[in-house]
Amino acid sequence: MTSAALHLAAPTLVERRILGVAHRLTAFVEHRIAARAGRREIALDLLREQQARRHDPRAVEHLLAQMGVPGR
């Protein structure tokens, strides 16, 4: 009777394959989540950099004055 209980406790071939598919699917989804998080971080860094590079409107006037061009 003990050996029969042990056979019932072991996963069948179908169950093992389903577990394998579940593990591969989980790894695939985790990889996609990590890749999306990386792309989001890069996009946020680019956005911060663009926002930090706002041009000073007086800089154009200053450069025009240095070139001898009258102001607007």
PyMOL commands that set and color helices and strands:
alter all, ss='L'
color gray80, all
select helices_A, chain A and resi 2-9+13-52+57-67
alter helices_A, ss='H'
color red, helices_A
deselect
rebuild
show_as cartoon
